[in-house]
Amino acid sequence: MSVIEYAANGLVYSSIIVLGSIGLSLIYSIGGFANFAHGDTMTVSAYATLVAFGFIGSVGFSVLGLPMGFFLALLIGVAVAAVVALVTEKIVYEPLDIGSIGLLITSIGVAFVYRALIQMGFGADSVRYDVGFVQPIEALLPYGIRVTQHDVAIVLSAVVLVTSLHVLLQHTDLGRKMRAMADNPDLARASGIRTYRIKLWSWIIGAGLAGAGGVFLGLFSLLEPRMGFDILLIIFAAVILGGIGSIYGAMLGGFLIGMVVRMVPLLSDISIPIGIEYANAVAFLIMVAVLLVRPTGIAGEAVGGEGV
C-alpha cells in the first residue's frame, strides 16, 4: 500500500472516529460525565440499521453503491440510538444523585447491558450489511488509491453531519443555548434557559451522531457485539487529545487519532518494526506526548470555559 492509500484509508476511519468523538464530547459538556456506554450506543445503532435494512431492502436507486433503502435504515438506526440513550438518561442516570464518578461507573454497567442484549439477540458472530461488494474506484487506481464508493459515502456523510452540527451550534437558538449551558450551567439557568430541555437535546444529538458513526463502522468493517466497545478507547483518546468538553477539539482530535491509527504500518517501511497491531498504543503515546506539552489538549481554551 502506498502512502496515499494509507492516508485515504485513514480519512475514512477518521470520519467514523470524529462522529463518535463529537457525540461523546457533547454529552460530557452538557451531561457532566464521561459516558462509557457511548461505544455500545454505536453498536445499538449499527444493529438497528441491520434489522431495518432487512425489512426495507434495496429499494430505490443507488447512491455511491448504497441503495436508498440503506440510507432509510440508517436514519432508523440513528433514531433508535437517540431513543435508547434518551430512555437510559431518564430511567437510569437522571434519578441518580451520585456525582460524575458515580455516573461514569453506572455507564459502564449500562454498556454491559447493551452489549449483552445485542449478543442475546444476534449472537456473537460477526455479520455485514447486505449491500453487495464494490470494487475500488477505477479512476483513482492510477494514483495508488484503493477506496470504494462505500468509503466515499462514509466520508461525505460525515462531512454533512459535522457541517450541520456546526451550523446548529453557531447559527440557531438551540445551539446558542447549548453553548451557554456548556459554558456555565448555573448562569444559563438564571438567564431563563430551560437547561433540562437543552440537556435532553444534547443526549439526542450526541447519541444520534454516535449512532451514525456506528453504522459507518459496520459498513467499513463488520458488525459484532463488541465493535463499539473496541473503538471506545480510541474515541476517548481523541476527545482527550482535542480537549475534554470541546466539540471542535473532538473533531480535530478524532481526525488526528484516526489518521495515526491507520498510518502506523508505514513505520515498518522505515525499518521501525511496528505493525498495525500496535496502532492503538502508538495513538495513545502521541496523545500523552501532546498532553505533556499542552495538558488541556489541543483546544484547551474550551476546557473549563466555553465547553462547546
N, C-alpha and C positions, 0 to 999 in steps of 0.2 A: 504494500500500500504506500502511496506517495504522501508527502506532507499535506498536499491539498486535499487528498481524500480523507486523511485523518481529521483535518480541520472541518471538512464538510460533515463528517460523521459526528464530530464534537458539537457542531452547531445544532444538529438535530437533537442530540442528547441534552444540550444546554437549554433548549426550548422547553423541554419537559421539566428540568430542574428549576428553571425560572418560575414556571407556573406553580409548582409545589412550594417554592420558597416565598413567593408573594403571598400565597394563602396562609402559610404558617406565620409570617411576619405580621400580616394584617390582624389575625386572630390574637397574636401576642400583644400588639399595640392597643387593641380595644378590650380584649378579654382579660389581659393582665397575667397570663401564664403560658408556659410552653406546652402545647398540646401534642402529647406523644401518640395520640390516636390519629394524627393528621395523615400519616402514611397509609394507614389502613382505611381511612376515608377515601383515599385514592383507589384502593383496591375495591372498595364497595362500588364506586362509580364504574370501574372497569368491568366488573361482573354484571352490574345492572345494564350496562350497554350491551354486553354479550347476550343477555336474555332478551332485551328489547329488539336487538337486531335479528334474533332468531324468529321473533314474531313478525316483524316488519318485512324482513327480507330485502333483496336487492331491487327495490322499486325505484323508478325514475332514472334519469340519466346519471352518468358518472362524472365526477369532478376530481381530477388528478388521480384517477384509478380507483376512487372510492364512490360507491353508489350513494344516491341521495338518502336511501334508507339507512345507511350507516350514520350520516350526519343527524338524521332524526333520532336514531338510537342514542347518539352522543348527547343530544340535548336532554333526552330522558335520563341518561346516566348521570349527567351533571345535576339535574333536578333532584334525583334520588339522593345523591351525596349531600346536597344542601338540606334536604328534608331530614335526613338521618342526623346530620350534625346539629340541626336546629332542635330536633326532638331530644337529642342527647344533652344539649345545653339546658333545655327546660326541665328535663326529668332528673338528670344526674348532677350537672355542675351548679346550676342556679340554686338548688336547695342547700348546698353545702356552704358552710362558713368556716373554711379551714385554711384560708390563705393560698398563695400561689404555689407553694411547695406541695401542699396537700392536694391541690387540684392537678398538679403535674403527676403525682403518684396515682391519683384516680384515673387520669387519662391513660396511663399505662394499662390499668385494668380494663378500661373501655376498649383499648386496642386489641387485647387478648380476646375479648368477647366478639368484636367484629370479625376477627380472623377465624375464630372457632366456628362461628355461624356460617361463614363463607365455605370453610372446609367441609362442614357437615352437609351443605347444600350442593357443592360442586366437586368434592373430593380433593385430594392433594396433588393430582396430576396436573401438568401444565396443559393449557389449551390455547388456541389462537382464534382470532376473528376470521370468519369465513368470507373474506373479501378478495380471495384469489391472490396468486403470486404475480408480482410485477417485476419486469426486468429493469436494470439500471437505465437511466435516460441516455439514449444513444448519442445525443448531441453533446453530452458532457464527457463521454468516454475519451475522446482525443486529448482532453486536458487532465486526464488522470483522476477524474472524479466519478465515483460509482455511487450515485444516490438514485433512489426510486421516486416515483410520483408520490408514494405514501410519505416519504421523508419530506418532500416539498410541502405536502399538505399539513404536516405537523408544524413545520416552521412558520408557514403563512398563518395558520390558525392561532399559533401562539402570539405572533405579531399583532393580529387583530384583537386578541383578548387583552394583551398588555396595553395597546393603544387605547382601547375602550376604557380600561381602568384608569389610565392617565387622564382621559377626558372627564371621567366621572369625578375623580379626586380634585381636579383643578377648575372645572367649569360647571359644576352642578351644586345645588344647595345641599344635597346629601353628602357629597364629597367634602364640602367646606365644613360641615358639621362633624364628619368623621375625623378630619384633620384637627379640628378644635378639641374633640374629645381625646384623641391620642396625645395631644399636647398637654392638656390639663383637664381631667375629667370633672373635678370639682368646680372649676371656673366655667366649664361648658354647661354644667347643670345649673349653676347660679345664673347663667345667661339665658336660661329658658329652653335650652336644648333638651329634648327628650332622650336622654342618654341610653335608657333601656332599649328604645326602638333602634337607635344607632348601633347598639351592641348586637342586636339580632340581625340587622342588615350586614354587619361585619362577618358574622358567622355564615350567613348565606353566601356572600360574595367570596369569602376565603375558602369555604368548602367547595363552592362551585368551581373556582379556579383549580383547586387541588383535584377535583373530580375530572376536569378536562385533562390535567396532567396525567392522571391515572389511566385514562382511556388511551392517550397517546403513548404512554409507556407500554401498554399492552399491544398496541399496534406496532411499536418499534421493536419489541422483542416477543414475549409470550405472557399469557395471563397465568398467574399462580397465586395461591392464598398469601404467600409471603412477599409478594412483589413490592407492596407499599412499605412494609417493614424494612426490607433490604435496602431501599433507597432513602429511608428516613434520615439516617445519619449524614448522608451526603447533603440532604436538604438543610439539616441543622448547621452543617459546616458552612454552607452558602449564606445562610441567614446571619451567622456569627461573623463571617468574613465581611459581609456587606455592612454590618452594624445592626445590632439587635433592635427591632422595632422600626426600622427604616424600610419602607416599601421600595424605594428606588435603590437603596443599598442592597436589598434582597435581589432585585433584578440584576444588578452588576455582579454580586457575589454568586448568584446562580449561573450566570454566563461564564464567569471565570472558572468556577469549580467544575462545571460540566465540561468545559474545553480541556482542562487539565486531566480529568479522569480519562477522557477518550484519546488523548495525545501522549500519554505516558509511554506506550510502546515505542515511540520514536527514540527514547533514550537508549534502547538496545542498538540502534543504528550508529550511535556514537560511543560504542563499547561500554555502556553502563548497563550491567545485567539486571535490569528491572523490567518485568513483564506486566501485562495487563492485570494480573492477579494482585499486584501491589499498587494499583492505581488509586484506590481509596486512601491508602496510607500516605501516598505522595501528596494527595489533595489536602489531607489533614496537616501534614508537615508545612505546606505552604500557608495554610490558614494560621497555624501557630506562629510562623515566621512573621507574617503580616501583623498579627496581634502584638508581637513583641515590640514592633516599631510603632504601631498605632493601636493601642489597647481597646479603643472603642469601635474598631472596624473602619472600613473604607469610608462609610458615610456616618462617621461617629458624631457629627454635629447634631444628628437627629436623635441620638440616644439621650434620654432624659430631657429632651426638649421637644422639637417637632417630630413626633414619632412616625408620622406617615409622610 
